[in-house]
């Protein structure tokens, strides 16, 4: 008999690091099957962070902007319903996961629950996210007694709150004894420098000053504080998956605001008409299949077969990519097949 599956959702490196010890412990206990869901704007960062713990992502979703996050999670859980969903602390990805799970009547587990500043703007939207998730969660995993008391003060039932300590401590212990390869040789220097990483870039300079002044140690800031853009192949895959599934919001998000669009159907086209046309194909086709894909660093070529009740029309897309967005789309349709099997696809007016 298969074990119940629990989905752990992360959209940032910080979430991935906190979820990793929980996923590892669940797997070791052998009573639940953890499934790691990488979402947010940069799911590749979640994948990279989990790899440090010898964990792999089970499902990757492009889940921004917020409405698309919720919709894609609802779609996922319609076909793959977990026994529970675990979200972390105060992120937008976590709130989206909690909302989608609650609408599916799936129990929500809130990791690092109960932190409160008393001010919704300090910081925003983190505090608001925490309080909203608290209203949806069935189980609250508080890192400290104070966090647990905050939840009880908000009339959360006592038997729904557990004090579990800080998952960052477990994550730190899990990797502290490893001799991992480092790109920066200064990390292995004999004078034992302090490596500093922060959640917010604006905090970095102040933290470096404090550590150097009081600890008397050289500090090494992170080599890359801002997340890299999505890999071209990942971006192209998400784009194709999104329009084929009828997810207009994500297609718009992946297209750069000034994307150049052209096709061979004889009419001028802009980004909105592109999204509308792809959505019509997704709705009216019996199925759309990517039959071929070729990716480079700055673009890709995809070949689709669009099946209709009486035949199939082929379409080729040439995509240009820069800065993590699609900056150019050129579509070549089998015009005869489109007219025959998808009549009225393009509005001639």
PAGU-88933 format. One line per field, with one value per residue: residue in one letter; z negated, x negated, y of N, C-alpha, C in turn. Coordinates in steps of 0.2 Angstrom, whole numbers, plus 5000, padded with zeros to 4 digits. Each point is the difference from the previous one (the first is absolute). Example, Ala and Ser with C-alpha at 12.3 -4.5 7.8 and 13.67 -1.06 7.14 Angstrom:
BEGIN
resn: a,s
n.up: 4961,5004
n.east: 4934,5002
n.north: 4972,5005
ca.up: 5000,4999
ca.east: 5004,4996
ca.north: 5006,5006
c.up: 5000,4997
c.east: 4996,5004
c.north: 5006,5005
***
This chain:
BEGIN
resn: x,x,x,x,x,x,x,x,x,x,x,x,x,x,x,x,x,x,x,x,x,x,x,x,x,x,x,x,x,x,x,x,x,x,x,x,x,x,x,x,x,x,x,x,x,x,x,x,x,x,x,x,x,x,x,x,x,x,x,x,x,x,x,x,x,x,x,x,x,x,x,x,x,x,x,x,x,x,x,x,x,x,x,x,x,x,x,x,x,x,x,x,x,x,x,x,x,x,x,x,x,x,x,x,x,x,x,x,x,x,x,x,x,x,x,x,x,x,x,x,x,x,x,x,x,x,x,x,x,x,x,x,x,x,x,x,x,x,x,x,x,x,x,x,x,x,x,x,x,x,x,x,x,x,x,x,x,x,x,x,x,x,x,x,x,x,x,x,x,x,x,x,x,x,x,x,x,x,x,x,x,x,x,x,x,x,x,x,x,x,x,x,x,x,x,x,x,x,x,x,x,x,x,x,x,x,x,x,x,x,x,x,x,x,x,x,x,x,x,x,x,x,x,x,x,x,x,x,x,x,x,x,x,x,x,x,x,x,x,x,x,x,x,x,x,x,x,x,x,x,x,x,x,x,x,x,x,x,x,x,x,x,x,x,x,x,x,x,x,x,x,x,x,x,x,x,x,x,x,x,x,x,x,x,x,x,x,x,x,x,x,x,x,x,x,x,x,x,x,x,x,x,x,x,x,x,x,x,x,x,x,x,x,x,x,x,x,x,x,x,x,x,x,x,x,x,x,x,x,x,x,x,x,x,x,x,x,x,x,x,x,x,x,x,x,x,x,x,x
n.up: 5000,5004,4998,4995,5005,4997,5002,5001,4999,5005,4999,4995,5000,4996,5004,5005,4997,4998,5006,5001,4993,5002,5006,4998,4995,5004,5005,4995,4998,5007,4997,5003,5006,4999,5003,5003,4999,5006,4997,5000,4999,4995,5003,5004,4997,5000,5006,5001,4996,5002,5005,4996,5000,5006,5001,5003,5004,4997,4999,5006,4997,5005,4995,5005,5000,4995,5004,5004,4994,4998,5006,5001,4994,5001,5006,4997,4995,5006,5002,4995,4997,4996,4995,5001,4999,5001,4997,5002,4994,5004,5004,5006,5002,4994,5000,5006,4998,4995,5005,5004,4995,4997,5006,5000,4995,5001,4995,4997,5001,4995,5004,4994,4997,4999,5005,4996,5004,5000,5005,5004,4999,4995,5005,5006,5003,4997,4996,5006,5004,4995,4999,5006,5000,4994,5004,5004,4996,5001,5001,4994,5004,4994,5002,4997,4994,5002,5005,4996,4996,5005,5001,4994,5000,5006,4994,5002,5001,4994,5002,5003,4994,5003,4995,5006,4998,5001,5005,5000,4994,5002,5004,4996,4996,5004,5001,4993,4999,5006,5004,5001,5006,4999,5003,4994,5002,4999,5002,5004,5000,4998,5002,5003,5006,5000,5002,5003,4999,5003,4996,4997,5006,4999,4998,5006,5002,4997,5003,5006,4999,4997,5005,5005,4997,4999,5005,5002,5004,5005,5004,5002,5003,5001,5004,4998,4998,5006,5001,5004,5007,5002,5000,5006,4999,4993,5002,5005,4995,4995,5005,5002,4994,4999,5006,5000,4993,5005,4997,5001,4994,5000,5005,4998,4994,5004,5003,5002,4996,5003,4998,5004,5003,5004,5006,5002,4995,5002,4993,4999,4996,4994,4994,5000,5007,4999,4995,5003,5005,4996,4997,5006,5002,4994,5001,5007,4999,5003,5002,4996,5004,4996,5007,4999,4997,5001,4995,5000,4999,5007,5000,5003,5002,5001,5000,5001,4998,5004,4996,5006,4999,5006,4996,5002,4996,5004,4994,5003,4994,5002,4995,4998,4996,4995,4995,5001,5005,5003,5004,5003,5004,5004,5003,5002,5002,5000,5004,5004,4996,4998,5007,5001,4995,5001,5003,5002,5000,5006,4996,5005,4995
n.east: 4996,5001,4995,5004,5001,4995,5003,4994,5002,4996,4999,4996,4994,5002,5005,4997,4996,5005,5003,4994,4999,5006,4999,4994,5003,5004,4995,4996,5006,5000,5003,4996,5003,4994,5004,4994,5004,4996,5001,5004,4997,4996,5004,4995,5001,5006,5000,4997,5004,5005,4996,4999,5007,4997,5003,5005,5001,5006,5002,4999,5001,5002,4999,4999,5004,5002,5004,4995,4997,5005,5001,4993,5000,5006,4997,4994,5003,5003,4994,4997,5005,4997,4997,4995,5000,4993,5001,4996,5001,4996,4999,5000,4994,4998,5001,4997,4995,5001,5001,4996,4997,5002,5000,4995,5001,4994,4999,5000,4993,5000,4995,4997,5006,5003,4995,5000,5001,5007,4997,5006,4997,4999,4998,5001,5004,4994,5002,5002,4995,4996,5003,5000,4994,4999,5004,4996,4995,4999,4993,4998,4994,5000,4995,5004,4999,4996,4997,5000,4997,4997,4999,4999,4996,4999,5001,4994,5003,4999,5004,5000,4997,4995,4996,4997,4998,4995,5003,4998,5001,5006,5001,4999,5003,5004,4998,5000,5001,5003,4996,5004,5000,4996,5004,5001,4994,5002,5005,4995,4999,4994,5001,5004,5001,5004,5004,5002,5006,5004,5006,4998,4999,5005,5000,4997,5000,5006,5002,4997,5003,5006,5000,4998,5005,5004,5000,4998,5004,4996,5004,5004,5002,5006,4998,5006,5002,5000,5006,4997,4999,5006,4998,4997,4997,4998,4998,4997,4998,4999,4997,4997,4998,4999,4998,4997,4998,5000,4994,5005,5001,4998,5003,5005,4999,4999,5005,4994,5000,4994,5002,4996,5006,5000,5004,5002,5004,4996,5001,5000,4995,5003,4997,5005,5000,4993,5001,5004,4996,4995,5004,5001,4994,4998,5005,4999,4993,5000,4994,4995,4996,4995,4999,4998,4994,4998,4996,4999,4994,5001,5002,5006,5001,5007,5001,5006,5004,5005,5002,5004,5007,4998,4995,4994,4999,4995,4996,4996,4997,4998,4997,5000,4995,5002,4996,5001,5001,5005,4995,5001,5005,4998,5006,4999,5006,5003,5000,4999,4996,4998,5000,4997,4995,4998,5005,4999,4994,4999,5000,5004,5004
n.north: 4994,5005,5004,5003,5004,5003,5006,5002,5007,5001,5007,5000,5002,5005,5000,4999,5004,5003,4999,5001,5003,5004,5001,5002,5003,5003,5001,5002,5003,5001,5006,5005,5002,5003,5005,5002,5006,5001,5006,5005,5006,4997,4995,5002,5006,4998,4998,5005,5003,4997,5001,5005,4999,4999,5005,4997,5005,4999,5006,5003,5006,5004,5003,5004,5005,5003,5003,5000,5002,5004,5003,5000,5003,5004,5002,5001,5003,5002,5000,5004,4997,5004,4996,5004,5006,5000,5005,5004,5002,5005,4995,5003,4997,5000,5006,5000,4997,5004,5005,4997,4998,5006,5003,4996,5003,5002,4996,5006,4998,5004,4999,5000,4998,5005,5002,5005,5005,4998,5000,5000,5006,4996,4997,5003,4995,4999,5005,5003,4998,5001,5006,5001,4998,5003,5004,4997,5001,4994,5001,5003,5000,5002,5004,5004,4999,5005,4997,4994,5004,5003,4994,4998,5005,4998,4997,4998,4995,4998,4996,5006,5002,5000,5000,5002,5006,5003,4999,5007,4998,4996,5005,5004,4996,4999,5006,5002,4993,5003,4998,5005,4999,5005,5004,5003,5000,5006,4997,4997,5006,5000,5006,4995,5002,5005,4995,5006,4998,5004,5001,5006,5002,5004,4994,4999,5006,5001,4994,5001,5006,4997,4995,5004,5004,4995,4997,5006,4998,4997,5004,4995,5005,4999,4996,4998,5006,5002,4997,4995,5001,4998,4994,5001,4994,5002,5006,4997,4995,5005,5003,4995,4997,5006,5002,4994,5002,5005,5001,5004,5000,4994,4999,5004,4997,4995,5003,5003,5006,5000,4994,4998,5001,4994,4999,4994,5003,5005,5000,5006,4999,5000,5001,5004,5002,5000,5003,5004,5001,5000,5004,5002,5000,5003,5004,5001,5000,4994,5003,5003,4998,5000,5000,5006,5000,5006,5000,5007,5003,5002,4993,4998,4994,5001,4994,5002,4995,5003,4995,4999,5000,5004,5002,5001,5006,5001,5001,5005,5000,5006,4998,5006,4999,5005,5000,4994,5003,4999,5002,4994,5001,4995,5000,4994,5002,4994,5005,4996,4996,5006,5002,4994,4999,5007,4999,5007,4997,5004,5005,5000,5002
ca.up: 5000,5001,4994,5002,5003,4998,5004,4997,5005,4999,5006,4999,4997,4993,4999,5002,4995,4995,5001,5002,4995,4999,5005,4998,4994,5002,5004,4996,4995,5004,4999,5005,5005,5001,5007,4999,5005,5001,5004,5000,5007,5001,4997,5001,4993,4995,5002,4998,4992,4998,5002,4995,4995,5004,5002,5007,5001,5004,5004,5001,5003,5001,4996,4999,4994,4995,5003,5004,4995,4997,5005,5002,4994,5000,5005,4998,4995,5003,5003,4995,4993,4994,4994,4996,5003,4995,5002,4995,4997,5002,5007,5005,5002,4994,5000,5005,4998,4995,5002,5005,4996,4996,5005,5002,4993,4998,4994,5001,4994,5000,4997,4997,4999,4994,4999,5000,4999,4998,5005,5006,5005,4998,5007,5004,4997,4996,4994,5002,5003,4994,4996,5005,5000,4994,5000,5004,4998,4995,4995,5000,4997,4997,4998,4993,4995,5001,5007,4998,4996,5005,5004,4995,4999,5006,5000,5003,4995,4997,5003,5007,5000,4998,5000,5004,5000,5007,5006,5002,4996,5003,5006,4999,4997,5006,5005,4997,5001,5006,5004,5006,5004,5000,5006,4997,4996,4994,4995,4996,4997,4993,4994,4999,5001,4999,5006,4999,5005,4997,5004,5004,5002,4996,4993,5001,4998,4993,4997,5001,4996,4993,4999,5000,4994,4993,5000,5002,5006,5007,5002,5007,5002,5005,5007,5004,4995,5004,5003,5007,5004,5002,5006,5006,5001,4996,5002,5005,4998,4997,5005,5004,4996,4998,5005,5002,4995,4999,4995,5004,4995,5000,5007,5000,4996,5003,5005,4999,5002,5007,5005,5008,5002,5007,5002,5008,5002,5004,4997,4995,4993,4994,4994,4997,5005,4999,4994,5002,5005,4997,4996,5004,5002,4994,4998,5005,5002,4996,4996,5004,4999,5002,5003,5001,4997,5000,4995,4999,4995,5001,5004,5001,5006,4998,5005,4997,5004,4996,5003,5000,5002,5006,5003,4996,5003,4997,4999,4998,4996,4999,4994,4998,4993,4997,4994,4997,5004,5007,5003,5007,5002,5007,5001,5007,5000,5006,5001,5003,4994,4996,5003,5000,4994,4994,5003,4995,4995,5000,5001,5006,4999
ca.east: 5004,4996,5001,5003,4996,5000,4997,4996,5000,4995,4999,4994,4995,5002,5005,4997,4996,5004,5004,4996,5000,5006,5000,4995,5003,5006,4998,4996,5005,5004,5007,5003,4996,5000,4999,4998,5003,4996,5004,4997,4997,4994,5000,4994,4997,5002,4996,4993,4999,5001,4995,4995,5002,5001,5007,5001,5007,5005,5004,4998,5006,4999,5006,5001,5002,5004,5006,4997,4998,5006,5003,4996,5000,5006,5000,4996,5003,5005,4998,4995,5003,4996,5003,4999,4996,4996,4998,4995,5000,5004,4999,5005,5001,5003,5007,5004,5001,5005,5006,5002,5001,5006,5005,5001,5001,4994,4997,4994,4995,4996,4993,4997,5006,5001,4996,5004,4996,5005,5001,5001,4995,4993,5000,5006,5006,4999,5004,5007,5000,5000,5006,5004,4998,5002,5008,5001,4996,5003,4995,4995,4994,4997,4993,4999,5006,5003,5004,5006,5005,5003,5006,5005,5003,5004,5005,4999,5001,4994,4998,4998,4994,4994,4993,4996,4994,4998,4998,4994,4995,4999,4997,4993,4996,5000,4995,4994,4994,4998,4995,5003,4996,5002,4997,4996,4994,4999,5004,4996,4994,4998,5002,5007,5004,5008,5004,5006,5005,5006,5006,5001,4993,4999,4997,4994,4994,5000,4998,4993,4996,5001,4996,4993,4998,5001,4997,4993,4999,5001,5006,5001,5007,5002,4997,5006,5005,5006,5001,4999,5006,5002,4996,5004,5004,5006,5005,5003,5005,5005,5004,5004,5005,5005,5005,5003,5005,5004,4998,4998,4996,4993,4998,4999,4994,4994,4998,4998,5005,4998,4999,5001,5004,5002,5002,5001,5007,5002,5002,4995,5002,4997,5000,5007,5002,4997,5002,5007,5000,4998,5005,5005,4997,5000,5007,5003,4996,5001,4994,4995,4994,4993,4997,4993,4998,4993,4998,4993,5000,5004,5006,5002,5005,5004,5005,5006,5005,5006,5005,5007,5004,4999,4994,4995,4997,4993,4998,4993,4998,4993,5000,4994,5000,4995,5002,5005,5006,5001,5000,5002,5004,5002,5004,5001,5006,5002,5005,5005,5003,5003,5007,5004,5002,5001,5003,5002,4995,4998,5006,4998,5002
ca.north: 5006,5006,5005,5007,5005,5007,5005,5005,5005,5005,5004,5003,4996,5000,4995,4993,4998,4999,4994,4994,4995,4997,4995,4994,4997,4996,4994,4995,4997,4995,5000,5004,5001,5007,5002,5006,5004,5007,5005,5007,5003,4997,4994,4997,5001,4995,4994,5001,5000,4993,4995,5000,4995,4994,4999,5002,5002,4995,5004,5006,5004,5007,5002,5007,5004,4996,4996,4994,4996,4996,4996,4995,4995,4997,4995,4995,4996,4997,4993,4996,5003,4998,5000,5007,5005,5004,5007,5003,5007,5006,5002,5000,4993,4997,5002,4997,4992,4999,5001,4995,4994,5001,4999,4993,4997,4997,5003,5004,5001,5006,5000,5006,5004,5004,5006,5006,5007,5005,5006,4997,5002,4999,5002,4999,4997,4994,4999,4999,4993,4996,5000,4997,4993,4998,4999,4995,4994,4995,4999,5005,4998,5006,4999,5002,5001,5007,5000,4996,5004,5004,4996,4999,5007,5001,4995,4994,4994,4998,4993,5001,5003,4996,5003,4995,5003,5003,4995,5002,4997,4994,5001,5002,4994,4995,5001,5002,4995,4998,5003,5001,5005,5007,5004,5005,4997,5004,4996,4995,5003,4997,5005,4999,5006,4999,5001,5003,5000,5003,4999,5006,5003,5006,4999,4997,5005,5001,4994,5000,5005,4998,4994,5002,5004,4997,4993,5000,4995,5002,4998,4999,5001,4995,5002,5002,5001,5000,4994,5000,4999,4993,4997,5000,4994,5000,5005,4998,4995,5003,5004,4995,4997,5005,5001,4994,4999,5005,5004,5007,5005,4998,5001,5007,5001,4998,5004,5006,5005,5002,4994,5001,4994,5000,4993,5000,4999,5005,5005,5002,4996,5003,4995,4998,4996,4994,4997,4998,4994,4994,4998,4997,4993,4995,4999,4997,4994,4994,4999,5003,4996,5003,4994,5002,5006,5001,5006,5003,5005,5006,4999,4993,4998,4995,4997,4998,4997,5002,4995,5002,4994,4997,5001,5003,5005,5001,5007,5000,5007,5002,5005,5004,5001,5004,5002,4996,5001,4999,5006,5000,4993,5000,4994,4998,4995,4997,5004,4996,4996,5005,5002,4994,4997,5005,5006,5005,5001,5007,5005,5004,5007
c.up: 5000,4994,5002,5002,4997,5004,4996,5006,4998,5006,4999,4997,4993,4998,5001,4994,4994,5001,5001,4994,4998,5005,4999,4994,5002,5004,4995,4996,5004,4999,5005,5006,5002,5007,5000,5007,5000,5004,5000,5007,5002,4997,5001,4993,4995,5002,4998,4993,4998,5002,4995,4994,5003,5001,5007,5000,5004,5005,5001,5003,5000,4996,4998,5006,4995,5002,5003,4995,4998,5005,5002,4994,5000,5006,4998,4995,5002,5003,4996,4993,4995,4994,4996,5004,4995,5003,4995,4999,5003,5007,5004,5002,4995,5000,5006,4999,4995,5002,5005,4996,4997,5004,5002,4993,4999,4994,5001,4994,5001,4996,4998,4999,4994,4999,5001,4998,4997,5005,5007,5005,4998,4999,5004,5006,4996,4994,5002,5002,4994,4997,5005,5000,4994,5000,5004,4998,4995,4995,5001,4996,4998,4998,4993,4995,5001,5006,4998,4996,5004,5004,4995,4998,5006,5000,5004,4995,4998,5003,5007,5000,4997,5000,5002,5000,5007,5005,5002,4996,5002,5007,4999,4997,5006,5004,4997,5001,5006,5003,5007,5005,5001,5006,4997,4995,4993,4994,4996,4997,4993,4994,4999,5001,4998,5007,4998,5005,4997,5005,5004,5001,4996,4993,5000,4997,4992,4996,5000,4995,4993,4999,5000,4994,4994,5001,5003,5006,5006,5002,5008,5002,5006,5007,5004,4996,5004,5004,5007,5003,5001,5006,5006,5001,4995,5002,5006,4999,4997,5004,5004,4996,4998,5005,5002,4995,4999,4995,5003,4995,5000,5007,5000,4996,5003,5006,4998,5002,5007,5005,5007,5002,5007,5001,5008,5002,5003,4997,4994,4993,4995,4995,4998,5005,5000,4994,5001,5005,4997,4995,5004,5002,4994,4999,5005,5002,4996,4996,5004,4997,5002,5003,5001,4996,5001,4997,5001,4994,5000,5004,5001,5006,4997,5006,4997,5005,4996,5003,4999,5002,5006,5003,4995,5004,4996,5000,4997,4997,4999,4994,4999,4993,4997,4993,4997,5003,5007,5004,5007,5001,5007,5001,5007,5000,5007,5002,5003,4995,4995,5002,5000,4994,4994,5004,4995,4995,4999,5002,5006,5000,4997
c.east: 4996,5001,5003,4995,5001,4996,4997,4999,4994,4999,4994,4994,5001,5005,4997,4995,5004,5004,4995,4999,5006,5001,4996,5002,5006,4998,4997,5005,5004,5007,5004,4995,5000,4999,4998,5002,4996,5005,4997,4997,4994,5000,4993,4996,5002,4997,4993,4999,5002,4995,4995,5001,5002,5008,5002,5008,5004,5004,4998,5006,4997,5006,5000,5003,5005,5006,4998,4997,5006,5003,4996,5000,5007,5000,4996,5004,5007,4999,4995,5001,4995,5004,5000,4995,4996,4998,4995,5001,5004,4999,5007,5002,5004,5008,5004,5001,5005,5007,5002,5001,5006,5006,5001,5001,4994,4997,4993,4996,4996,4993,4998,5006,4999,4996,5004,4996,5005,5001,5000,4995,4993,4998,5006,4997,4999,5004,5007,5001,5000,5007,5006,5000,5003,5007,5001,4997,5004,4995,4995,4994,4996,4993,4998,5006,5004,5005,5006,5005,5003,5006,5005,5004,5005,5006,4999,5000,4994,4998,4998,4993,4994,4994,4995,4993,4998,4997,4993,4994,4999,4997,4992,4996,5000,4994,4994,4994,4998,4994,5002,4995,5002,4996,4995,4995,5000,5004,4996,4994,4999,5002,5008,5004,5007,5003,5007,5005,5006,5006,5002,4994,4999,4997,4993,4994,5000,4998,4992,4996,5000,4995,4992,4998,5000,4997,4992,4999,5002,5007,5000,5007,5002,4998,5006,5006,5007,5001,4998,5007,5001,4996,5005,5005,5006,5005,5004,5005,5006,5005,5005,5005,5005,5005,5004,5006,5005,4999,4998,4996,4993,4997,4998,4994,4994,4998,4998,5005,5000,4999,5002,5004,5001,5002,5001,5008,5003,5002,4995,5002,4996,5000,5006,5003,4997,5003,5007,5000,4997,5005,5006,4998,5001,5007,5003,4997,5002,4994,4994,4993,4994,4997,4992,4998,4992,4998,4993,5001,5005,5007,5001,5004,5004,5005,5006,5004,5006,5006,5007,5004,4999,4993,4995,4996,4993,4999,4993,4999,4993,5000,4993,5001,4994,5002,5005,5007,5000,5000,5002,5004,5001,5003,5001,5005,5000,5007,5006,5004,5003,5007,5005,5003,5001,5004,5002,4995,4998,5006,4997,5001,4995
c.north: 5006,5004,5006,5005,5007,5004,5005,5005,5005,5004,5004,4996,4999,4995,4993,4998,4998,4993,4994,4995,4996,4994,4994,4996,4995,4994,4995,4997,4994,4999,5004,5001,5008,5001,5008,5004,5006,5004,5007,5002,4996,4993,4996,5001,4995,4994,5000,4999,4993,4995,5000,4995,4993,4999,5003,5003,4995,5004,5007,5004,5007,5003,5008,5003,4996,4996,4994,4995,4995,4995,4994,4994,4996,4994,4994,4995,4997,4993,4996,5003,4997,4999,5006,5004,5004,5007,5003,5007,5005,5002,5000,4993,4996,5002,4997,4993,4999,5002,4995,4994,5000,4999,4993,4996,4995,5003,5004,5000,5006,5000,5007,5005,5004,5006,5006,5006,5005,5005,4997,5003,4999,4992,4999,4996,4994,4999,4999,4992,4995,4999,4997,4992,4997,4998,4994,4993,4995,4998,5005,4998,5006,4999,5002,5000,5007,4999,4996,5005,5005,4997,4999,5007,5001,4994,4994,4994,4998,4993,5001,5003,4995,5004,4995,5003,5003,4996,5002,4997,4993,5000,5001,4994,4995,5002,5002,4996,4998,5004,5001,5004,5007,5003,5005,4997,5003,4996,4995,5003,4998,5005,5000,5006,4999,5001,5002,5000,5003,4999,5006,5004,5006,4999,4998,5004,5000,4994,4999,5004,4997,4994,5002,5004,4996,4993,5000,4996,5004,4997,4999,5000,4995,5002,5002,5001,5000,4994,5000,5000,4993,4998,5000,4994,5000,5005,4997,4995,5002,5004,4995,4997,5005,5001,4994,4998,5006,5005,5007,5004,4998,5002,5008,5002,4998,5004,5007,5005,5003,4995,5001,4993,5001,4993,5001,4999,5006,5007,5003,4998,5004,4995,4998,4995,4993,4995,4997,4994,4994,4997,4997,4993,4995,4998,4995,4993,4994,4999,5003,4997,5004,4994,5001,5006,5001,5006,5002,5005,5006,4999,4993,5000,4994,4998,4997,4996,5002,4996,5003,4994,4997,5000,5003,5006,5001,5008,5000,5007,5001,5005,5003,5001,5004,5002,4996,5001,4998,5007,5000,4993,5001,4993,4998,4994,4996,5003,4996,4996,5004,5002,4994,4998,5004,5006,5005,5001,5007,5004,5005,5007,5004
***
